[in-house]
């Protein structure tokens, strides 16, 4: 496949290219370079790429181009394109991306998700839309109440399909798919391809182009990873010590539970550090305000549960801190992928107590890397774990089996 080095190489309207330039985009990412041409040609697409790879632009830019080429009056409650997203935050960001890329093209867009009032969303749907971004639950609710008409749908995008599966939304996704017309262009994006998503893609896509870049088990090379072993009781003290360093200018901190997130915020609020938390216990308005403040640099530390690990597009995160290691090793990759984006460098620090050693081993097996422990931090505790040895022993066993 031909390597595309500039956005100008795509057949995009001059107004779209101008917006891409003004937004500071350099060269297309691999998923954009390989995905945009077939979408412009009208092909179904299966895109497999990890978080932070530029998937949104890979489908938004060609959809805007094709909608703009064939301007149509949309009937009331109708929409020409539907983008299905697993989370409210991601849905809002996708719709904003469509607005940014298509500025000045007179395309109407709206986003619908739960946790907020329905009436403004119903009012937007009544006008007819070119672009509708939605989460599955609220979309089905509004459809069942007669506020949405899919009869003239041209484009359907299922984004973060594996996350839909992880969050238990797959049945709702299938219900949405059953409501859509057969004749449409369909794009499916996923970071991984579990069996359920593989089957879904086979039934949903017609003769698709498959674009696979960046293995989901690969950690971005621009991210420096550090492991700090310590006693559990010293985690808050180590965190405060790290945050005294002004180089920690924009920190996304992950913890296991919403209760834990609130406890961390309580501790940080006793310091001069500006901080906020996002988790399922917060209202949508509070979560959106916290994200906005973090993006604008008004707060230095955003504390989150894994609801923010994927789909949240935050530029210039200098550090990711895993206050707790995730139970699912894939979540580690999604978490630290919030930094080191778009070719920039970043630092990921993970606190590890003795009870979390097994989790660290699982992460190492998935990412195929050895972790070295940083013993220079002030609360360091020696923890015995034979991670390197266990990996070597597995290699020896494999070699022995081959010789037999």
N, C-alpha and C positions, 0 to 999 in steps of 0.2 A: 504493500500500500504506500502510496506517495506520502512523503512527510510534508505536512503543511506547517509553515513557520510563521505565517502572518494571518490575521483575521481577514485582511483584504483579499486573500486568496479564495475565500468563500464568496458565493454569489449572494451577498447580503446588500440590502438597501443602504445607500450612503448615510441616511439618518441613523440607522442601527450601528453602522461602523463608527460614526461620530460618537455615539453614546458609549460604545465599547472603549474608545480612546479616552474619552473624558473620565470614565470610571477607572482608568489606570491599568487596563488589561494589557499585558505584554503579548507574548506568544501564546497560542492556544495550548491547553494542556493535552495530554494524550487522548483522554476521553472526548475532548472537544474536537481535536484534529481528526479522529477516526469516526466519531459519531455524527457530527454535523452534516457531512456530505450525503450519507444515505438517507437521513431524515429529510433533507431538502429534496431528495429524489422521490420521496413518498414511500420509502420502505419502512416496514416494521423493524424495530430495533430492540435487541437485548443487550443492555449495557451493564457490565460487571466492573465495578471500580470502587475502591475504598473511599471513606469519608474524606472530604477536603480535596477531591480530585477535579472539581469543577463540573459536576454532573448537571447542576441547574442550568448553566449557560449552554450545555451540550444539547438540551432539549428546548430551552426557552428561545434561544436565538433563531433556530430554523422554524419553529412554530410561528413566531412573530413575523418572520419573513413571508411564510406561506399565507398567513392570515392577511397580511398587508397587500400581497399580490392579488388577492381575490376579495376585495371589500364587499361585505354583504350586510344587509339590514337583518338583524337578529330579532326573531319574534319574542314577544313577552314570555318570560320564564325560560327562554331557550338559552343555550350556550353552544359555541362552536368548538370549544376545547375544554377538557376536564383534566385537572392534575390532582391525583389523590395522594395525600400525604399522611403519615402516621401521627404527627404531633401538631399541636396548635402553633407552637413557635416556628416550626419548619414551614407550615402552610403560610404563615404571615410573611416569612422571608421570601418564599418562592413568589408570592404575589407581588411583593415589593421589587423583586428582580425583574419580573415582567414589566412593571411600570418603568423601572430604570432603563431597561434595554429598548422599550418601545415608546419612549417619551416623544411626543409630537406626532405620533402616527394615528391618533384618534381611535385607539383600541380600548374597549371597555373591559375592565376586569374587576373581580371581587373575590373575597375569601370568606368561607363559612366554616366555623368550628364551634364546638361546645364551650360552655363556661362563660358565655356572654349572651346578651339579649338577642332574640331572633329577629325582631322587627327590622332593624337596619339591614340585615342580610336579606330578608324577604323583599324589602324595598329595592335593593340592588338587583335581585333576580327578576323582579317585575319588568325592569327596563330592557332585559335581554343582554347577554354578555358575549364577548369574544373569548374571554378567558375566565374560567372558574377554578379556583384552588380550594380544596376541601379536605376535611378529615372524614372518615367513613361514617361515624355515628350521626353527626349533625346532618350530613348529606342525605342519608337515608330518611331521617326524620322529616326534613323539608320536602323530600320527594313524596313521601307518603301523605303529606298534607297538601300536595298538589301545587307546590311552588316551583318545581323544576321540570323542564321538558327536555329530554335528550334526543328527540327525533331528528334534529339537524346537527348532531355532534360529528365533528370531523376528526378530532384528535383526542386520544386518551393516553395519559401518562400515569403509570403506577410507579411511584418513587419510593425508594427504601423498602423494597418488597420484603426483604428478610426481617426488617424491623417490624413491619406489619405482623409477620408471623410471630416474632418474639413477644409482641405486646398483645397477642390474642385477637387480632383484628382480621384474620384471614377469612373467617366466615362472612363478616361484613363486606370485605372486599369482593368476595364471590357474589354476594347479593347485588352489589353495585354493578359488577360486570354483566350480570343477567339483565339489567335494566337498559344496557347500552345497545345501539344498533350494530348489526353485523359489519356493515361497511364503514370503516373508519381506519385511521392510521394509529397503531398502538406502539407505545414505547414502554419498556419495563426496565427499571434500574434497580440494582441490588448490589450490596457490598460482598455478599456471599451467595452461594446457590445450594441451600439445603434441598433435600428431595422434594418437599412440598412446593417449594418455589419453582423448582425445575419442572414439575408436573404442571403447575399453573401456567408457566410460560409456554409450554408445549400446546396447551389448549387455547391460550389467549392470542399468541402471535402467529401470523401467517407468513411463512417463508422469510423469517427475520434475518437481518444482518446481526451477527454476534460480535460485539466489541468487548474484549476483556483486557483490562490494564490494571497494573498494581495489585498483586495478590493481597487478599484481605489479611493474610498472616504476616505481611511485610510491614515493618516499621519504617517510617520516613527517615532517610539517612541524615537529614538536617536536624533531627531531634537528638539532643544529648540526654541520655537516660542515667539517672542516679538512684541507687537504692540506699536508704538510711535504715539500719536496724536499731531498734530501741525498745525500751519498756513502754507498754501501752499508756501508763500514766504520764509519760513524758511527751506524748504527742502534742498537746497544746503548747507546751513550753518550747519545743523545737519549732513549731509553726511560728510563734511570736518572734523567735530568734531569727528565723529566715526572713520574715517580713520587715525586720529592721533594716535590711539591705535595700537601698533605693533601686537596685537593679531589678527587683521584683516589682515591676511597675504595673503589670497587668496579669493577675493570677486567677486561673480557674481551678478551684479546689473541689475535688470529688470526695464524697463520703457515702456510706452505705445506706443510711436511713434519713428520712426527713427530720426525725427527732435529733439525730446526730448533727444534721446541718444547723438546726436551730441552736443547739448547744455551742457549736463553733462560733456562730454569729454572736451569741451572748458573751463569749469570751473576747472576741475581737472588738466588740463595742466598748469594752473597757479601755481600749487603746485608741490612739488617734487615727487608726487605719479605717478608711471608708470602705464599707462592705455591705453585701446584701446576699440573700439566699433565694434560690428558685427550686421548688419541688411541688409535688402534687397537692400538698396542703395549702399552697398559696393560691389566691384567686388569679385569674388570667390577667387582670389589670395590674396586679402587683408584680407578677412574673414579667410582663412586658416592660414595666417601668424599670425593673432591676436590670434587664438585658439592655435597655436603652441607655441607662446610666453607665453600665459597664463599657458598652461600645464607645460612648462619648468620653470615657476617661474620668467620669465623675466619681466612680468608686474603683478602688484598686483590686479588691478581692470579690469574686463571685463564687459563692459556695453552692454546690449543686449535687443532687442525686443523679443517677444515670439517665434521667429524663433529658438532660442536656448533653449527654455524651455524643449523640448523633444528631445531625441535621441542623444544629445551631451553628450558623456561619458568623464567627466573630474574628475579625482581622486583628492582627498584632497582639495576640496573647503571648506574653513573654515566657510565662511558666505555667505548667500544669502540675498540680500537686495531688497525688493520690493519698488522702488522709487514711483511707482504708483501701486495701487491694480489692478489686472486683471479684465476685464469685465466678463470673464467666470470663475466661481469658480473652475472648474476643472484645469484651468491653474495655480491656486495657488499651487495645489498639485504637478503638474509637475515642476513648478519653484523651490519650496523649496526642491524637491527631488534631486536636483543637489548637495546638501550637505547631510551629514549623511549617506553616501553610504557604503555598504559592512560592516555594523556593526560599522562604525566609528561615532563619535558624530559630530554634526554640529549646527549652529545657524542660524535661519531665522528671519530677522527683516523686518517689514512692516510699512511704513509710511502711516498714515491715516489722511486725512483732512476731514472736515465736509461733503463735497460733496461725500465722498467715504464710508460713514457709511453703506449705503444700500448694497454696494459690500461686506463689511466685514460681514454683516448679512448673505448674500448668501453663503459665504465661511463657516461660522459657521454651517449653516444648512446642507451643504453637508458633512462636516467633523464631524458633531455631537460633536462639542466641543465649550466651552466657552473661549473667549479670555480675558485675563486680560491686562489692559493698564499699561505700565511702565511709571510712572510719574517722574522718577529720571533723565531722560535726560534733558539737559539744555533748550530745546525749547518746553517743554511740554505745551500743551494747553488743558484745560478741554473741552471735547466734550460730549454733552449729547446724549446718545443712550441707548435704553432699550432692548438691545440684550438679556441679561439674562432673563429679565422679559418676553419678548415676547416668548422665548422658554418655560418658565415655564407655561405661559398662554395657550400655545398650548397643553401642557401635561394635564392641568386641563380640557380643553375643551374635549379632547379625553376621559378622565376619566369620565366626566359628561355624554357624549354620551353613554358610556358603561353601566352606571347605569340606563339610561333610557331604 
